[in-house]
Amino acid sequence: MRWLEEGSPSAVAGALREVAPALGDCSIVLREMLGEEDPLWWAASAVVGERFVAKFAWSRPAGLRLAHEIAVVAALAREPGIPFLPNVVASSTDPLLLVTELVPGKSLFEVVDSLDRDDVGRQLAHFLAALNRSATRERVEAVIGDLPPAILQPATTNDLRDRFMKWARPDQRPAVMQWCDWADDVLATPGRNVLVHGDLHGGNQVWEGEHLRVVVDFETAGLAEAEYDLRAFPGTGPGVELLTATLHHYNHLTGHELSAERVMAWHLRTALGDALWRSEAGVALPDHRTPHAWVDDLAQRFTALGIDPDARPLLRSV
């Protein structure tokens, strides 16, 4: 594997001339790059010729993730492929580059309020049902070997107990502590491992009108329980309609009923973990509100789903 020497347009152009020569002289517009001080995140993407997207990396840790994505997407595209995959134009690990078609549309975050959440949930359930099939996992592992656990892990409840409380109001802290105990109890027994996307939030989905066009960024794909991939859904759109619709359609398609409690346990760790690292780093939360507001949101989501963490006997007290 040979990653790029730097994250510059000239480095991308040089890699394109080797991997996809016809694109080597196209315009290259870099997208926003984050975490430039940490080699773990030395990866980015660029729009090439206004028609393609090139993903690249210029460090070993970031390069390993991109190489993993290249292998996973190639395996998933084999017949019978799963729906909503990016269309790969060219890929290589020497030099390391993934080029896909640029799909017009907007992220789910941008349009979810205007869409029928039941229809959105139906389309996402089709993607998840295909991805989670045992045959899909077997097909991918036949190509790349044993799959690792999903790479992107949310904060642990111990981290939340130790470090989040300073960001919650005093009156919220007992509830957050109780939620952490409840989440530990809910997830104490591991679920069945399936292939998951690993980072299925609204920004990794492209929607055009009412239709899901493509799901992108498979670099964190790996093994986890199916509920893990739904952990961002309770916070996407007004209320919890997207989550309940997806759960309903997934059950209809697969005959397997996913647990809203397990989704919320993962969601708790994800949402408060996101609020924690951003607050500690002095980075604004995505909606520019406060950790206090996010805790209030979680309480409302528990209520909307009919989940009462206070009512569940905890293993630690038995």
N, C-alpha and C positions, 0 to 999 in steps of 0.2 A: 504494500500500500504506500502510495506517495501522495501526501497532501500538499497543498499549495504553499508557497513560501510566505505569502502574505495575503491579506484580504483586500486586495486592490483591483480596480477594473483591468489593469494591465495583466495581473496574474490570472484573472478569470479568462481574459481574451487568449492568453497563451495556452491555458488548459483546453479551451474550446477548439483551438486550432488543431490540437492533438486528438480530441475526442469526437468533435463534430465540426470538421473543417469548413463546412458551408456556413457555419454561424460565427466563424472566427473574426469576421470584419463587421459584425453587427454592433449596433449601439448597446452599451451595457450601463444599466442604471442600478446602482447598489441600493438595496433596501436597508432599513435601519439595523445597525449592529449593536448588540448589547453585551455587557460583561467583557469589555475589551481588556480589562486588567487581569482576567482569569483565563488561562489557556483552556480550561474545561469548556468554555463557551466561545472559543474562537471559530465560529461558523456563521454563515450568513447566506443570503440568497440575492440574486440579481435578476432583473427583467432584461431579457436579451432580445433585441430587435422588436420590442413591443409585442412579441408573440410567444415567447418561451420564458421559463423560469429556470435558472441554474442555481443549484445548491452546492456549496463548497465549504471547505474547512482548511485551516492553516495551523493545526496543532494535532498531536496524536490523540488526546482524549476526544476532541470534537470529531476528528476523522474516523475514529472507531464507531461513533454513533451514526455518522453518515454512511459508512460502509455497511453497517447493519441495516439501515433503511433501504439501501440499494438492493441488498439481498432479499429482504422481506418483500418489498414491492414486486420484484421479479418473480418470486415464488407465488405470491398471491395472484399474479396475472395469468398464471398457467391455468389451462382449462381443467375444471370449470372455475373461471375466475370469479371474484366477488365484485359486487357493484360499487360504483363511485370511486374507483381507483384513479389516481393520476395517470395520464397517458405519457409513458416514458419515451422520449425522443432519442436519448443517448445516455449511457452511463459508463463509468469506468472507475477503477480503483488505482489506476496508474496512468495519468494523474487522477486524483479523486474528484469526481464530478457527477452530478445527477442533473439531467436536463429533461424537463417535462413541458407539456403544452401549457400555456397560460390560459386559464379558464375565466371568462368574464363573469362577474357577479360580485356579491358582497358576503361578508362573514355573517354567520347566524346572529352574532351579537348585534349587528347593525339592523337586522330586519325582523327579529323574532317577534317584536311587539305588533307587527302588521300581519303576521301569518296565523293561519289556523293551527294551533298547537297540536291538535289531534293528527292533522295531516303531516306536520313536521315529525311527530313521534312515530308515525307509521313508516316514513321513509328512513328514519334513523334505525328503527327496529329491523328493517330489511338488511341494512348494512351490518348491524351487530349480529343478527341471527346467522348470516353467512360467515362472518368473521369467527364467531364462537364455535362453529361446528367442529367436531372431532376430526372430520376428514380434512378440514382446512389446516388445523394444527399439524396433522400428519404430513400433509403435502409440503408445508413450509419446512418442517424438521427434516424431511427427506432431502431437501436442498441445502439447508444451512446447518444441520445438526441440531442438538438439543437446544431449545429456546431458553433464554435466561428469564428470571423474573422481570416483570415490567420495570423499566429503568427509573421512571420518575415516581418517587415515593413521597407521599405527603408527610407533614410533620407528625412525629409521634405524640401520643397523649402526654408522655412525660415532659416533652419539650413545652407543650401547651401549659401544663400545670406549673412548670418552673419559670416560664418566661412570658407567657401571654398575659398573666393576671394584671401586670402593671398597666396594660393597655385597655383593660375592661373597667367599667365603673364599679365601685365597691358593691353596689346592690346586684351586679351581674355575676360577681365572682363565684358565689356558691353554686349558681346554676351551671356555669362553665365547668366547675370541678365535677359536678354531678354528671354532666354530659360526657366528660372524659371517662369517668368510671363506667358509664353506660356503654360507650363505644367499645371499651376494652371487653366488656361482657359480650356484646353482640358479635364481635369479631374473634372471640376466644377460640371458637372452632373454625378452622379454615374452610373456605368453600372449595368447590371443584375448580381446578385450574383449567382455563381455556386461553386461547390466543386473544389478547386485547390490543387495542390501538395504543393505549397508555397515556394519551393526552388529548382526549376527545372533547375539547372545549369548543365554544362557538367560533373562535378565531381560526380553527383548523378545519373549518367547513366552508365551502363556497356555495352560495345559493343564488340562483337566477330566477327572479320572480318567486313562484311557489315551489320551485323544484331544487332539490339538492343536486348539485352538479359533480362535486368532487370532495373527497376527504383527503387531507394532506398531512405531511409530517409524521411518518411512521418510524422515526428514529428511536422512539421509546417503546416500540411494540415488544411484547413479551408475554409471559404467563402471569395470570392473576384470575381472580373470580370475575364472573361477568359483571357483577354489580360495581366493580372498581371503575369500569369505563363510564359509568353513569354519574360519577361523583360530582361533576360540574353541573349536571342538569337541574338540580333543585334551585340553583341560583341563576338560571338562564331564562329570561322572560319574566313577566309578572306571575306571581303565585308559583305553584308547583305543577301546573298543567302539563308542561313538557315532560316532566318525569313520569307522571301518572299515565299519560298517553303512550309513552315509549314502553313502560312496563306492560300495559294492556296489549299492545300490538306484538311485543316480543313473546308474551305468553301464547297468544293466538298462533303465531308463526311456528313456535318451537315446541309448544306443550310444556315448557318449563317456566314455572312461576318464579320470577326474581323477587328478592326481599327488599321492600322499601326501607326497612330498618337498616339493613346492611349498606344500602346506598347512602343513607343519612349518616351512618357512622363514618364512612369514607369522606362524605361531604364535610362533616364537622372538622375532620383533621385537615382537609384540603383548604377550606375557607379560612379557618382560623390560622392555619399555617401560613397562608398567603398574607393575611393581615399582619402576622407576626414579623415575617422577614422584611416586609415592606416598611413597617413601622420602625423596626430596629435600624434599617438602612436609610431612613429618611426619605423613602420613595413613596409617592402618593398612591393610595389605593386606586384600582382601575376606575371606580366610579366617583373618585374624589370625595368620598365620605369618610367617616371615622370608624375605627374598630368597634366603638360602642354601637354604631348603627348596624354593623355586620352581626354583632351578637343578637341585637333585637330581631334582625331578619331571620336568624337561625331559630329563635323561639317561635316566630310566626310560621316557619316552615314545618317545624315539629307539630304545631297545632293543626295546620292545614292537612297534614298527612294522618292525623289521628294517632300520633306517636307521643307517648308520655314517658320520657326517660325516668321520671321520679317513680313511676308505678312498676318498673321492672326490677325484680329481685336481682341484686348484683352478686356475682360469684365470689367477690372478695369478702362479702359479709357472711357467707355461708360457713 
